[in-house]
Amino acid sequence: MNFFDVINNRRSVRRFTDTTVPDEVVQKALDAATKAPNSSNLQPWEFYWCKSPEKKVQLAEACLFQGTARTANHLIVAVSRIDTWERNRDLIMQKMQATEPLSKDLHNYYYKIIPSLYRQDPFGIFALGRFLIFNIMGLFKPIVRRPISKKDLFEVVTKTTALACQNFMLAITAQGYGSCPMEGFDEKRIKKILKLNSNAQVVMVIGVGAPAPGGIFGPQFRVDPNLVIHQL
């Protein structure tokens, strides 16, 4: 399949057969996921590939016993994090500096601007400071006004993780299998199963398998593009 065939063939599969999807297929799709574009290359994602039958049963229950979760051959939990930026920033800098000296602009960006946006404190003092600075400076010139709060930061990392999820699902389709992203789940239970802390957010659970007859609910439908695509 060429790229547009993959786009057009990707569907949300609600029921899978018991056909085994080779681990190599999932691994290739996960590799594709980590190649997704992301904010400042900080890669704030984690993917939990559930192989344990016991964990799969627990996840299916946390996903409200949806058919996708119950019949999936593989379950992948995509998680966004706001507490890995510093570690990943340092790894990026080490890689860059291994080949050439770090430019002043890059150093300032990753060691001054990024911390000023990503660093959080339990009392919200940093968030208040960002709010005041951004809004005062914004009176005089265009300026990035977010993230300010922890909620804003979760929005940034979750958008990035969703891009990786799309790469993953397209890669599954390209290899001849099906997938379905699930947003209907009990996040508290999933975080308990995965032992995640308050700096992590479950973005979606993705089921992977071979589509069962009737597993795709009807033909694909999209609203008139004129309703959603606007030219200025």
Rosetta silent file (secondary structure, phi, psi, omega in degrees, C-alpha in Angstrom):
SEQUENCE: MNFFDVINNRRSVRRFTDTTVPDEVVQKALDAATKAPNSSNLQPWEFYWCKSPEKKVQLAEACLFQGTARTANHLIVAVSRIDTWERNRDLIMQKMQATEPLSKDLHNYYYKIIPSLYRQDPFGIFALGRFLIFNIMGLFKPIVRRPISKKDLFEVVTKTTALACQNFMLAITAQGYGSCPMEGFDEKRIKKILKLNSNAQVVMVIGVGAPAPGGIFGPQFRVDPNLVIHQL
SCORE:     score description
SCORE:     0.000 S_00000001
   1 L     0.000  137.331  171.898    0.000    0.000    0.000 S_00000001
   2 L   -81.650  177.797 -172.905    1.177    3.516   -0.714 S_00000001
   3 H   -57.095  -45.226 -176.454    0.752    6.227    1.903 S_00000001
   4 H   -72.936  -27.860  172.103   -2.734    7.310    0.816 S_00000001
   5 H   -63.155  -41.751  178.423   -3.899    3.688    0.611 S_00000001
   6 H   -61.420  -46.221  178.903   -2.823    3.307    4.248 S_00000001
   7 H   -57.369  -46.546 -174.833   -4.744    6.461    5.203 S_00000001
   8 H   -75.076  -24.003 -178.253   -7.887    5.281    3.421 S_00000001
   9 H   -91.209  -15.116  179.225   -7.690    1.706    4.715 S_00000001
  10 L   -70.991  122.669  177.173   -7.178    2.547    8.378 S_00000001
  11 L  -134.218  158.695  175.760  -10.430    1.948   10.216 S_00000001
  12 E   -82.659  116.614 -175.875  -11.372    1.534   13.849 S_00000001
  13 L   -96.448  121.557 -175.662  -11.852   -2.201   14.367 S_00000001
  14 L   -94.764  -14.286  177.285  -14.346   -3.090   17.115 S_00000001
  15 L  -142.264  136.960  178.431  -13.942   -6.871   16.960 S_00000001
  16 E  -118.426  157.083  171.670  -10.866   -8.973   16.205 S_00000001
  17 L   -81.656  178.054  178.015  -10.348  -12.638   15.347 S_00000001
  18 L   -89.090   13.675  176.474   -8.099  -14.884   17.420 S_00000001
  19 L   -60.778  134.237  179.232   -5.395  -14.684   14.732 S_00000001
  20 L   -77.210  126.908  173.284   -1.985  -14.094   16.276 S_00000001
  21 L   -93.215  119.283 -177.312   -0.349  -10.824   15.282 S_00000001
  22 L   -57.213  144.281  177.764    3.437  -11.377   15.316 S_00000001
  23 H   -56.038  -32.570 -177.913    5.381   -9.358   17.878 S_00000001
  24 H   -61.695  -31.794  178.882    7.516   -8.043   15.018 S_00000001
  25 H   -66.495  -45.707 -179.844    4.474   -6.237   13.599 S_00000001
  26 H   -67.608  -42.181 -179.898    3.820   -4.427   16.873 S_00000001
  27 H   -61.279  -41.198  178.300    7.497   -3.650   17.411 S_00000001
  28 H   -63.359  -39.306  179.171    7.749   -2.122   13.940 S_00000001
  29 H   -69.243  -37.451  177.010    4.671    0.013   14.645 S_00000001
  30 H   -65.659  -38.265  175.732    6.093    1.137   18.004 S_00000001
  31 H   -61.299  -40.143  177.647    9.315    2.140   16.267 S_00000001
  32 H   -65.277  -37.232 -179.982    7.204    4.193   13.851 S_00000001
  33 H   -60.391  -42.320 -176.754    5.374    5.772   16.785 S_00000001
  34 L   -74.500   -5.367  175.753    8.616    7.054   18.302 S_00000001
  35 L   -92.531    1.810 -176.434    9.484    8.737   14.984 S_00000001
  36 L   -66.990  151.164  173.536    6.451   11.036   15.248 S_00000001
  37 L   -62.600  146.853 -178.269    6.902   14.815   15.365 S_00000001
  38 L  -155.040  158.297 -172.976    6.847   16.129   18.905 S_00000001
  39 H   -64.880  117.864  177.669    7.217   19.352   20.845 S_00000001
  40 H    57.181   20.630 -178.861   10.879   20.425   21.082 S_00000001
  41 H    57.492   27.264 -178.310   11.872   16.775   20.454 S_00000001
  42 L   -85.101   -7.123  169.990   11.329   16.093   24.163 S_00000001
  43 L    45.304   61.562 -172.868    9.426   12.872   23.352 S_00000001
  44 L   -84.507   37.630 -175.522    7.159   12.930   26.439 S_00000001
  45 E  -115.305  159.097  168.736    5.527    9.590   25.674 S_00000001
  46 E  -141.639  146.789  178.829    5.560    6.061   26.998 S_00000001
  47 E  -125.808  122.200  179.931    3.975    2.960   25.478 S_00000001
  48 E  -103.528  109.541 -177.338    2.980    0.022   27.647 S_00000001
  49 E   -92.261  106.389 -174.012    2.736   -3.133   25.551 S_00000001
  50 E   -84.085  114.227  178.591    0.550   -5.502   27.526 S_00000001
  51 L  -111.293  -24.778 -178.585    1.545   -9.147   26.991 S_00000001
  52 L   -67.329  125.106  177.199    0.502  -10.696   30.292 S_00000001
  53 H   -56.050  -37.991  179.612   -2.881  -12.495   29.963 S_00000001
  54 H   -64.273  -45.138  179.605   -3.728  -11.380   33.492 S_00000001
  55 H   -65.807  -35.897  179.635   -2.942   -7.728   32.715 S_00000001
  56 H   -63.355  -39.973  177.252   -4.929   -7.938   29.465 S_00000001
  57 H   -63.964  -42.405  179.347   -7.989   -9.068   31.401 S_00000001
  58 H   -64.058  -41.845  179.682   -7.493   -6.205   33.867 S_00000001
  59 H   -67.634  -40.111  178.114   -7.098   -3.677   31.055 S_00000001
  60 H   -60.422  -40.264  177.238  -10.165   -4.983   29.229 S_00000001
  61 H   -64.387  -43.464  179.605  -12.149   -4.510   32.421 S_00000001
  62 H   -66.825  -23.299  176.515  -10.745   -0.968   32.841 S_00000001
  63 L   -91.290   22.787  173.050  -11.754   -0.304   29.213 S_00000001
  64 L    64.483   28.989  177.591  -15.358   -1.063   30.187 S_00000001
  65 L    58.401   30.104  176.246  -15.280   -4.521   28.533 S_00000001
  66 L   -59.279  147.723  179.068  -15.368   -2.999   25.048 S_00000001
  67 H   -57.562  -37.738  178.277  -15.232   -5.585   22.271 S_00000001
  68 H   -58.029  -46.339 -177.676  -12.029   -4.028   20.994 S_00000001
  69 H   -71.303  -39.046 -176.493  -10.300   -4.556   24.333 S_00000001
  70 H   -69.335  -34.387 -173.167  -11.718   -8.037   24.954 S_00000001
  71 H  -103.004   -5.884 -177.117  -10.786   -9.458   21.541 S_00000001
  72 L   -62.585  140.537  174.929   -7.528   -7.596   20.809 S_00000001
  73 L   -75.826  -32.635  176.515   -4.456   -9.738   20.268 S_00000001
  74 E  -134.506  145.084  172.863   -2.306   -6.916   21.673 S_00000001
  75 E  -122.222  128.840  178.904   -3.153   -3.951   23.886 S_00000001
  76 E  -118.736  125.760  176.705   -0.959   -0.843   23.870 S_00000001
  77 E  -103.471  118.891  179.167   -1.447    1.902   26.445 S_00000001
  78 E   -94.686  127.021 -174.588   -0.154    5.292   25.289 S_00000001
  79 E  -125.857  136.378  173.253    0.870    7.579   28.138 S_00000001
  80 E  -103.840  147.547 -175.860    1.996   11.210   28.161 S_00000001
  81 E  -133.070  144.529  175.404    4.357   12.485   30.854 S_00000001
  82 L  -108.560    8.077 -175.989    5.341   15.886   32.191 S_00000001
  83 L  -117.354   12.967  179.532    8.246   14.590   34.284 S_00000001
  84 L  -110.671   -0.095 -173.595   10.627   13.182   31.647 S_00000001
  85 H   -62.108  -39.006 -176.100   11.515   16.418   29.858 S_00000001
  86 H   -69.946  -43.981  176.267   14.703   17.063   31.828 S_00000001
  87 H   -59.556  -48.638 -177.623   16.062   13.553   31.347 S_00000001
  88 H   -67.822  -36.612  176.041   15.243   13.595   27.638 S_00000001
  89 H   -57.835  -45.674 -178.833   16.622   17.127   27.235 S_00000001
  90 H   -65.962  -36.390  177.632   19.975   15.998   28.664 S_00000001
  91 H   -66.885  -39.056  177.201   20.058   12.960   26.361 S_00000001
  92 H   -62.364  -46.028 -178.457   19.376   15.208   23.350 S_00000001
  93 H   -64.252  -40.305  177.520   22.155   17.582   24.382 S_00000001
  94 H   -60.550  -42.960  179.737   24.632   14.735   24.874 S_00000001
  95 H   -63.668  -45.248 -179.208   23.853   13.432   21.402 S_00000001
  96 H   -64.242  -44.443 -175.169   24.224   16.862   19.805 S_00000001
  97 H   -73.875  -12.993  177.697   27.440   17.714   21.609 S_00000001
  98 L   -70.816  -20.875 -177.591   29.004   14.403   20.607 S_00000001
  99 L  -109.337  -31.426  179.764   29.312   15.689   17.033 S_00000001
 100 L  -160.558  157.043 -179.916   29.733   19.452   17.386 S_00000001
 101 L   -60.500  145.715 -179.601   29.698   22.197   20.042 S_00000001
 102 L   -74.042  130.012  178.976   26.251   23.308   21.146 S_00000001
 103 L   -68.643  158.195  179.321   25.265   26.679   19.718 S_00000001
 104 H   -62.219  -39.623 -179.315   24.361   29.495   22.086 S_00000001
 105 H   -63.376  -44.692  179.323   20.809   29.607   20.742 S_00000001
 106 H   -65.393  -41.265  178.978   20.266   25.895   21.338 S_00000001
 107 H   -60.562  -45.422  179.707   21.808   26.095   24.795 S_00000001
 108 H   -64.418  -39.000 -178.292   19.529   28.984   25.742 S_00000001
 109 H   -64.232  -50.157 -173.458   16.483   27.232   24.326 S_00000001
 110 H   -82.678  -23.914 -177.086   16.977   23.939   26.135 S_00000001
 111 H  -107.653   -8.222  176.966   18.498   25.204   29.380 S_00000001
 112 H  -121.584  -55.652 -175.272   16.572   28.458   29.853 S_00000001
 113 H   -69.717  -49.461 -178.895   13.362   28.574   27.818 S_00000001
 114 H   -58.282  -49.005  177.678   12.335   24.921   28.200 S_00000001
 115 H   -60.329  -35.458 -179.005   12.783   24.901   32.010 S_00000001
 116 H   -67.103  -22.488  179.766   10.866   28.167   32.280 S_00000001
 117 H   -95.293  -35.714 -170.793    7.921   26.508   30.496 S_00000001
 118 H   -96.192  -24.493 -174.110    8.052   22.958   31.818 S_00000001
 119 L   -71.396  133.256  179.716    9.167   23.287   35.431 S_00000001
 120 L  -118.215  158.015  174.039    6.352   22.956   37.960 S_00000001
 121 L  -136.624  153.688 -173.975    6.185   23.540   41.705 S_00000001
 122 L   -65.844  -16.846 -175.686    3.625   22.275   44.229 S_00000001
 123 L  -102.668   -2.245  177.853    2.420   25.775   45.157 S_00000001
 124 L    75.328   16.894 -178.952    1.826   27.095   41.629 S_00000001
 125 H   -67.657  -43.167  178.639    4.317   29.966   42.021 S_00000001
 126 H   -61.228  -40.407 -179.568    5.970   29.242   38.673 S_00000001
 127 H   -64.125  -41.702  177.927    2.569   29.138   36.987 S_00000001
 128 H   -63.703  -42.817  178.559    1.609   32.499   38.446 S_00000001
 129 H   -61.213  -43.297  178.499    4.925   33.980   37.334 S_00000001
 130 H   -63.289  -42.110 -179.940    4.441   32.673   33.800 S_00000001
 131 H   -58.885  -46.237 -178.789    0.905   34.030   33.684 S_00000001
 132 H   -66.617  -46.444 -177.807    2.040   37.531   34.665 S_00000001
 133 H   -63.175  -48.533 -176.752    5.090   37.576   32.387 S_00000001
 134 H   -62.642  -42.629 -175.209    3.273   36.226   29.326 S_00000001
 135 H   -75.786  -31.026  175.481    0.308   38.554   29.646 S_00000001
 136 H   -70.633  -47.087  179.123    2.386   41.670   30.317 S_00000001
 137 H   -64.845  -32.364 -179.395    4.745   40.949   27.416 S_00000001
 138 L   -67.700  -14.117  175.098    1.768   40.065   25.239 S_00000001
 139 L   -70.122  -22.687 -172.454    0.542   43.636   25.495 S_00000001
 140 L  -112.627  -20.021 -178.851    3.491   44.760   23.393 S_00000001
 141 L  -161.247  158.957  175.314    4.267   41.873   21.016 S_00000001
 142 L   -62.024  138.165 -177.678    3.084   38.422   19.936 S_00000001
 143 L  -152.183  148.311  172.557    4.242   35.847   22.456 S_00000001
 144 L   -64.791  127.424 -175.272    3.656   32.215   23.332 S_00000001
 145 L  -107.832   -0.388  179.206    1.139   32.326   26.195 S_00000001
 146 L  -146.756  155.026    9.279    1.096   28.660   27.207 S_00000001
 147 L   -82.950  143.315  174.845    1.882   26.348   28.903 S_00000001
 148 L  -107.994  -56.816 -174.833    1.265   28.130   32.178 S_00000001
 149 L   -97.845  174.404  174.927   -0.260   25.535   34.474 S_00000001
 150 H   -61.383  -37.048  177.663    0.217   21.806   34.934 S_00000001
 151 H   -62.114  -43.638  177.597   -3.020   21.338   32.998 S_00000001
 152 H   -60.535  -42.005 -177.834   -1.601   23.317   30.065 S_00000001
 153 H   -65.394  -39.166  175.950    1.560   21.235   30.131 S_00000001
 154 H   -62.454  -34.624  177.777   -0.452   18.020   30.021 S_00000001
 155 H   -63.650  -41.260  179.172   -2.221   19.398   26.960 S_00000001
 156 H   -61.646  -52.416 -175.002    1.140   19.912   25.217 S_00000001
 157 H   -71.212  -27.284  179.513    2.491   16.437   25.942 S_00000001
 158 H   -73.815  -38.018  175.181   -0.836   14.762   25.189 S_00000001
 159 H   -60.920  -43.144  178.974   -1.045   16.357   21.736 S_00000001
 160 H   -61.651  -45.011 -178.309    2.463   15.104   21.056 S_00000001
 161 H   -65.814  -34.415  178.066    1.611   11.585   22.236 S_00000001
 162 H   -64.136  -35.190  175.968   -1.519   11.530   20.062 S_00000001
 163 H   -62.046  -40.482  178.720    0.686   12.182   17.012 S_00000001
 164 H   -65.640  -37.328  178.091    2.736    9.118   17.949 S_00000001
 165 H   -62.478  -39.555  178.138   -0.455    7.070   18.304 S_00000001
 166 H   -63.132  -44.283  176.136   -1.467    7.988   14.766 S_00000001
 167 H   -56.324  -44.145 -178.469    1.924    6.825   13.471 S_00000001
 168 H   -59.679  -49.062 -176.151    1.447    3.562   15.363 S_00000001
 169 H   -67.434  -37.458  176.852   -1.999    2.862   13.925 S_00000001
 170 H   -65.404  -37.737  178.705   -0.974    3.723   10.374 S_00000001
 171 H   -66.800  -35.547  175.609    2.016    1.384   10.698 S_00000001
 172 H   -64.206  -45.370  178.800   -0.300   -1.415   11.865 S_00000001
 173 H   -60.837  -43.076 -178.489   -2.545   -0.818    8.840 S_00000001
 174 H   -61.101  -23.235 -179.341    0.443   -0.773    6.485 S_00000001
 175 L   -97.559    7.699  172.689    1.343   -4.271    7.691 S_00000001
 176 L    90.721   13.990  179.707   -2.118   -5.665    6.975 S_00000001
 177 L  -118.993  178.579 -176.976   -3.648   -5.675   10.464 S_00000001
 178 E  -118.649  164.676  179.020   -6.227   -3.574   12.283 S_00000001
 179 E  -150.567  168.465  174.797   -6.337   -1.317   15.305 S_00000001
 180 E  -154.561  125.299  175.833   -8.717    0.808   17.332 S_00000001
 181 E   -83.915  132.356 -179.874   -7.972    3.719   19.674 S_00000001
 182 E  -114.350  129.045  173.121  -10.057    3.679   22.840 S_00000001
 183 L  -109.352  -10.218  178.118  -10.798    6.730   24.962 S_00000001
 184 L   -86.808   98.156  179.751  -13.554    5.080   26.974 S_00000001
 185 L  -159.539  165.214  176.177  -11.752    3.741   30.032 S_00000001
 186 L   -92.637  100.473 -173.706  -11.311    4.146   33.756 S_00000001
 187 H   -63.020  -37.332 -179.890   -8.050    6.070   33.914 S_00000001
 188 H   -59.412  -43.163 -179.964   -7.619    5.573   37.654 S_00000001
 189 H   -67.511  -40.911  179.609   -7.734    1.819   37.275 S_00000001
 190 H   -64.845  -42.110  178.790   -5.357    1.816   34.318 S_00000001
 191 H   -63.386  -33.845  177.253   -2.866    3.990   36.179 S_00000001
 192 H   -69.113  -41.778  178.203   -3.054    1.593   39.095 S_00000001
 193 H   -60.958  -41.437 -176.322   -2.435   -1.405   36.811 S_00000001
 194 H   -90.734   -2.993 -179.116    0.580    0.340   35.236 S_00000001
 195 L    58.103   51.362 -179.492    1.780    1.888   38.517 S_00000001
 196 L   -97.459  147.973  179.740    1.742    5.430   37.092 S_00000001
 197 L   -96.752 -172.180 -175.156    2.071    8.579   39.190 S_00000001
 198 L   -73.707   -7.251  177.763    0.322   11.951   38.961 S_00000001
 199 L   -91.540    8.083  179.526    2.823   13.170   36.344 S_00000001
 200 E  -121.477  149.070  178.372    1.458   10.701   33.801 S_00000001
 201 E  -135.228  132.072  177.399   -1.759   10.755   31.819 S_00000001
 202 E   -78.688  117.421 -177.048   -3.328    7.890   29.883 S_00000001
 203 E   -84.978  -49.888  176.775   -3.960    9.225   26.374 S_00000001
 204 E  -164.781  160.003  172.253   -5.544    6.162   24.802 S_00000001
 205 E  -111.159  129.526 -176.031   -5.533    2.378   24.785 S_00000001
 206 E  -113.517  122.500  174.269   -5.010    0.850   21.343 S_00000001
 207 E   -89.571  142.048 -179.521   -6.227   -2.620   20.459 S_00000001
 208 E  -129.916  137.516  177.279   -4.400   -4.520   17.709 S_00000001
 209 E   178.983 -172.701  174.765   -5.486   -7.615   15.834 S_00000001
 210 L   -92.114  125.104 -176.643   -6.866   -9.115   12.650 S_00000001
 211 E   -57.813  133.947  176.170  -10.298   -7.607   11.892 S_00000001
 212 L   -86.597  155.676  174.280  -13.199   -9.991   12.424 S_00000001
 213 L   -54.838  128.527 -177.504  -16.151  -10.145   10.007 S_00000001
 214 L    78.600    4.794 -178.842  -18.415   -7.275   11.011 S_00000001
 215 L   -73.886  -16.785  175.286  -15.647   -5.832   13.178 S_00000001
 216 L  -106.264  121.134 -171.664  -15.780   -2.548   11.274 S_00000001
 217 L   -84.204   88.377  172.411  -19.099   -0.831   11.855 S_00000001
 218 L    81.942  170.861  179.240  -20.310    0.346    8.440 S_00000001
 219 L   -69.121  156.344  179.607  -18.672    2.294    5.606 S_00000001
 220 L   -67.992  136.658  177.827  -16.415    5.219    6.379 S_00000001
 221 L  -132.058  133.435  172.728  -18.244    8.543    6.615 S_00000001
 222 L  -131.661  145.006  179.198  -16.818   12.040    6.851 S_00000001
 223 L   -66.552  164.392  178.673  -18.750   15.314    6.807 S_00000001
 224 L   -53.894  125.222 -179.856  -18.511   17.623    3.800 S_00000001
 225 H   -54.063  -28.110 -180.000  -14.933   19.013    3.738 S_00000001
 226 H   -63.677  -19.645  178.530  -16.391   22.481    3.175 S_00000001
 227 H   -78.268  -21.421 -172.158  -17.685   22.365    6.757 S_00000001
 228 L  -126.086  -12.943  179.409  -14.239   21.895    8.261 S_00000001
 229 L  -109.775  121.041 -174.185  -11.658   23.163    5.748 S_00000001
 230 L  -123.132  133.025  175.509  -11.499   26.949    5.469 S_00000001
 231 L  -103.985  136.152 -178.382   -9.428   29.082    3.132 S_00000001
 232 L  -110.836    0.000    0.000   -8.477   32.605    4.196 S_00000001
